[in-house]
């Protein structure tokens, strides 16, 4: 899949006027009014979020945290209650059409007319955005997402993975500088997931800012330059991925004893020590409080000879759970 050719025709005036932030939200609020037996709900509680131009930004949070509300406000599907939001420097209230034209959104749900062909779906979408026929690149985009050979097939004949690719293609018809991917790999196979991410990375290298929501935290850790975490309608973290991973100050030393150990030695109880099924000892400690050397001295004091050892660092899932767990 080739993304560079899709974005190569840049307007030089626009190039010189690129904003520092692709998305900028200040004090963004949304309260859904009471309906029937459902009480009023404040979905967003003053969101402050700045997403740098040219980045791959991960927007994470548990179900119901406010991610979808935030995305829907940007895309014009939900009206905010308060605050401001800018897309590519355009205020979503003062310049709604310019702001909306600056983003392409790939929703989680696959929604398209099953009796249209991919070509017809793309042309219709381009028409919605007012792209003149002379400027449309429908065939080019379909080829880029690997659907050139399905150009004239009915959408109902496409596999789930192909439909997902078509959703991405439709979001690119107006060449937006910002692409929002809402759970793009939910329910797709490993091969499609890999090819989709390769394409997304290529788009990003060509200049597109990518905003990603996903429950596959290993994907976010691998792909994203920065990550924002939303919980209960508030941003609780927004940092470079490497910085966020350092928030957990624990490390785990995994020791494989030369001789079988059946119980955890008493002196190792001061650490979070577990005896794993393979017979290894997993000793978790806070790096800022306890040095590696002290842990090793404690192990040696128990007369444990070491056949092998390794260290384990916390991953994004550990950070996410520690920050969003209500307990």
Buried (B, 14 or more C-beta within 10 A) or exposed (E): BEBEEBBEEEEEEEEEEBBEBBBBBEBBBBBBEEEEEEEEBBBBBBBEBBBBBBBBBBBBBBEEBBBBBBBBBBBBEBEBBEBBBBBBBBBBEEBEEBBBBBBBBBBBEBEBEEEBBBBBBBBBBBEEBEBEEEEBBBEEBBBBBBBBEBBEBBBEEBEEBBBBBBBBBBBBBBBBBBBBBBBBBBEBEEEBBEBBBEBBBBBBEBBBBBBBBBBBBEBBBEBBBBBBBBBBBBBEBBBEBEEBBEEBEBBBBBBBBEEEBEEBBEEBEEBEBBBEEEEBBBBBBEEEEBEEEEBBEBBEEBEBEEEEBEEEEBEBEBBBEEBBEEE
